[in-house]
Amino acid sequence: MDKTIKIAVVDDDDLVCSQVETLLITITKKYGIYCEVDIYNSGDVFQNHLRSGLFYDVVFLDIEMDGASGIEVSRILRETLGNESTQIVYISGKTEYAIEVFDFDPIHFLPKPLTEEKIEKAFVKLMHKLNLKAEAFSYKVGHDVHRVAIRDILYFENNKRKVIIYFRNQKDEFYGDLENVEQQLRHYHFIRIHKSYLVNLLQVRRFTYETVEMANHAVLPIAQSKRSEIREMQFVWNQE
């Protein structure tokens, strides 16, 4: 599934909303998922938007709020509107609510204080639940966003503050670093063979101990420190 995931953050604490929004943008970028995050500082306002037909894939919902509580909002979402699709991640400083909200089928319960590790754990569960997966790699050139099918990428090359992306008969470049690209593609068949190269294993024609030959016949060096690891990886790869 290649989609934009719509997320609502509902909490009457501005600092919590800002923190969750910032971390979600960082985490979704890390996993190559597009997201749109809307902030609501009131359960009353949020439930009115739900009643008007607005849909979210997931809502990060504070339980204790002035006006409509998170539990009231959940009841409207599940019982009044009959919405079983929107995933609920509860936020609360009191863990005793974890049992009370069970009837609303939450995907996760986030105890305060919040951390990136806690939110990422919730998001990973969400990825599995919604079968989220980035089948396209996206990068920016100027103000334009370019998208390319991951299967069509041969390899990436680090070039100072830029990354060169190679396809079969062309290439492009964008500002970034190879570490970030590697992180985004860590669930795919990409491997770092050198500090300057990240290659798509599905596009490798031939391995030697010191080099790899890509589908476009480019021959790339394997760093000496990586040779044993890659040789072992080849063995496992050939058994699959």
C-alpha positions as CSV (number, residue, x, y, z in Angstrom):
1,M,0.0,0.0,0.0
2,D,1.4,3.4,-1.0
3,K,-0.8,6.1,0.5
4,T,-1.0,9.1,2.7
5,I,-2.0,8.2,6.2
6,K,-4.3,10.8,7.9
7,I,-3.6,11.3,11.6
8,A,-5.5,13.3,14.2
9,V,-3.9,14.3,17.5
10,V,-6.5,15.3,20.1
11,D,-5.2,16.7,23.4
12,D,-5.9,19.9,25.3
13,D,-2.2,20.4,26.0
14,D,-0.6,22.4,23.3
15,L,2.9,21.1,24.2
16,V,1.8,17.4,23.9
17,C,0.1,18.1,20.6
18,S,3.3,19.8,19.2
19,Q,5.5,17.0,20.6
20,V,3.4,14.2,19.1
21,E,3.1,16.0,15.7
22,T,6.8,16.5,15.5
23,L,7.7,13.0,16.4
24,L,5.1,11.5,14.0
25,I,6.5,13.5,11.1
26,T,10.0,12.3,12.0
27,I,8.9,8.7,12.4
28,T,6.8,8.4,9.3
29,K,9.6,9.9,7.3
30,K,11.9,7.3,8.7
31,Y,9.7,4.5,7.5
32,G,9.0,6.2,4.1
33,I,5.3,6.8,4.9
34,Y,3.5,10.0,3.9
35,C,1.3,11.5,6.6
36,E,-1.0,14.4,7.2
37,V,-1.3,15.4,10.9
38,D,-4.2,17.6,12.1
39,I,-4.2,19.0,15.7
40,Y,-7.3,19.3,17.8
41,N,-7.2,20.9,21.3
42,S,-10.7,20.0,22.2
43,G,-12.6,16.7,22.1
44,D,-15.8,18.7,21.4
45,V,-14.3,20.2,18.2
46,F,-12.9,16.9,17.1
47,Q,-16.2,15.0,17.5
48,N,-18.0,17.7,15.5
49,H,-15.6,17.1,12.7
50,L,-16.2,13.4,12.9
51,R,-19.9,13.9,12.7
52,S,-19.5,16.0,9.6
53,G,-17.9,13.0,7.9
54,L,-14.2,13.7,8.3
55,F,-12.2,10.4,8.4
56,Y,-8.8,9.6,9.9
57,D,-6.8,6.5,9.7
58,V,-5.6,6.9,13.3
59,V,-6.3,9.2,16.2
60,F,-3.9,9.9,19.0
61,L,-6.5,10.6,21.7
62,D,-6.0,12.1,25.2
63,I,-8.4,10.5,27.7
64,E,-8.7,13.4,30.2
65,M,-9.7,16.6,28.5
66,D,-12.0,19.6,29.3
67,G,-15.3,19.1,27.6
68,A,-15.7,15.8,25.8
69,S,-13.2,13.3,27.2
70,G,-11.4,10.8,25.1
71,I,-13.8,8.1,26.3
72,E,-16.8,10.1,25.1
73,V,-15.1,10.8,21.7
74,S,-14.4,7.1,21.4
75,R,-18.0,6.2,22.1
76,I,-19.2,8.6,19.4
77,L,-16.7,7.2,17.0
78,R,-17.4,3.5,17.6
79,E,-21.1,3.4,18.7
80,T,-22.8,6.5,17.3
81,L,-20.9,6.7,14.0
82,G,-20.2,2.9,13.8
83,N,-16.6,3.6,12.7
84,E,-14.5,0.5,13.4
85,S,-11.8,1.4,10.9
86,T,-10.1,4.4,12.6
87,Q,-7.4,3.1,14.9
88,I,-7.2,4.7,18.3
89,V,-4.0,5.3,20.3
90,Y,-4.8,6.5,23.7
91,I,-2.7,9.1,25.6
92,S,-2.9,9.3,29.4
93,G,-0.9,10.0,32.5
94,K,-3.0,7.4,34.4
95,T,-2.6,3.7,33.4
96,E,-5.8,2.7,35.2
97,Y,-7.7,3.9,32.2
98,A,-6.2,1.1,30.1
99,I,-8.9,-1.4,31.2
100,E,-11.8,1.1,30.9
101,V,-11.0,1.9,27.2
102,F,-10.6,-1.7,26.2
103,D,-14.2,-1.8,24.8
104,F,-13.3,0.7,22.1
105,D,-10.6,-1.6,20.6
106,P,-7.6,0.7,20.8
107,I,-4.5,-0.4,19.0
108,H,-2.2,1.0,21.7
109,F,-2.0,2.9,25.1
110,L,0.6,5.6,25.5
111,P,1.4,6.5,29.1
112,K,2.8,10.0,29.7
113,P,5.5,11.3,29.7
114,L,5.7,10.6,25.9
115,T,9.0,9.7,24.2
116,E,9.9,9.0,20.6
117,E,10.5,5.4,21.5
118,K,7.0,5.0,22.8
119,I,5.4,6.7,19.8
120,E,7.5,4.7,17.3
121,K,6.4,1.5,19.0
122,A,2.8,2.5,18.5
123,F,3.4,3.5,14.9
124,V,5.1,0.1,14.1
125,K,2.0,-1.6,15.4
126,L,-0.1,0.6,13.2
127,M,2.0,-0.2,10.2
128,H,1.3,-3.9,10.7
129,K,-2.4,-3.3,11.4
130,L,-2.9,-1.2,8.3
131,N,-0.4,-3.1,6.1
132,L,1.4,0.2,5.5
133,K,4.4,-0.1,3.2
134,A,6.2,2.4,1.0
135,E,6.5,0.8,-2.5
136,A,7.8,4.1,-3.9
137,F,10.9,6.1,-2.8
138,S,10.4,9.8,-2.7
139,Y,12.9,12.6,-2.8
140,K,12.8,16.4,-3.4
141,V,14.6,18.3,-6.2
142,G,14.0,22.0,-5.5
143,H,10.4,22.4,-4.7
144,D,9.3,19.3,-6.6
145,V,8.7,15.8,-5.1
146,H,9.9,12.9,-7.3
147,R,8.6,9.4,-6.7
148,V,10.2,6.2,-8.2
149,A,9.2,2.6,-7.8
150,I,11.7,1.0,-5.4
151,R,12.1,-2.1,-7.7
152,D,13.4,0.2,-10.4
153,I,16.3,1.7,-8.3
154,L,19.7,0.2,-9.0
155,Y,21.8,1.9,-6.3
156,F,22.5,5.2,-4.5
157,E,25.8,7.0,-4.4
158,N,26.9,9.4,-1.7
159,N,28.3,12.7,-3.3
160,K,29.2,15.2,-0.5
161,R,25.9,16.7,0.6
162,K,24.0,15.1,-2.3
163,V,22.8,11.6,-3.1
164,I,22.8,10.3,-6.7
165,I,20.1,7.8,-7.5
166,Y,20.7,5.5,-10.4
167,F,18.1,3.8,-12.6
168,R,18.8,1.6,-15.6
169,N,19.3,4.3,-18.2
170,Q,19.4,7.5,-16.1
171,K,20.2,9.1,-12.8
172,D,19.1,11.9,-10.7
173,E,20.4,13.6,-7.5
174,F,19.0,15.3,-4.5
175,Y,20.2,16.9,-1.2
176,G,20.4,14.3,1.6
177,D,22.6,11.7,3.1
178,L,23.0,8.0,2.5
179,E,22.3,7.1,6.2
180,N,18.8,8.5,6.0
181,V,18.1,6.7,2.7
182,E,19.4,3.4,4.1
183,Q,17.1,3.8,7.1
184,Q,14.0,4.5,4.9
185,L,14.8,1.3,2.8
186,R,15.8,-1.0,5.6
187,H,12.8,-3.3,5.1
188,Y,13.7,-3.8,1.4
189,H,16.6,-5.7,-0.3
190,F,19.1,-2.8,0.0
191,I,22.6,-3.3,1.5
192,R,25.4,-0.8,2.2
193,I,28.5,-2.2,0.4
194,H,30.6,0.9,1.0
195,K,30.4,4.2,2.7
196,S,29.5,5.7,-0.7
197,Y,27.2,3.0,-2.1
198,L,23.8,1.5,-1.1
199,V,22.7,-1.1,-3.6
200,N,19.5,-2.9,-4.5
201,L,20.3,-6.7,-4.2
202,L,17.5,-7.4,-6.8
203,Q,19.5,-5.4,-9.3
204,V,22.9,-7.1,-8.8
205,R,24.2,-9.2,-11.8
206,R,27.3,-10.6,-10.2
207,F,29.3,-10.6,-7.0
208,T,33.0,-11.0,-6.6
209,Y,34.9,-10.8,-3.3
210,E,35.8,-7.1,-4.0
211,T,33.1,-5.8,-6.3
212,V,29.4,-6.0,-7.4
213,E,28.3,-5.6,-10.9
214,M,24.9,-4.0,-11.3
215,A,22.2,-4.5,-13.9
216,N,23.5,-1.5,-15.8
217,H,27.0,-3.1,-15.8
218,A,28.3,-0.6,-13.3
219,V,31.0,-2.2,-11.2
220,L,31.1,-0.9,-7.6
221,P,33.7,-1.6,-4.9
222,I,32.9,-3.5,-1.7
223,A,34.6,-1.9,1.3
224,Q,37.2,-4.2,2.9
225,S,35.4,-4.0,6.2
226,K,32.2,-5.2,4.5
227,R,33.5,-8.1,2.5
228,S,33.0,-10.8,5.1
229,E,29.5,-9.6,6.0
230,I,28.5,-9.5,2.3
231,R,29.9,-12.8,1.5
232,E,27.9,-14.3,4.4
233,M,24.8,-12.4,3.1
234,Q,25.4,-13.9,-0.4
235,F,25.2,-17.4,1.1
236,V,22.0,-16.7,2.9
237,W,20.5,-14.9,-0.2
238,N,21.3,-17.9,-2.4
239,Q,19.6,-20.3,-0.1
240,E,16.3,-18.3,-0.2
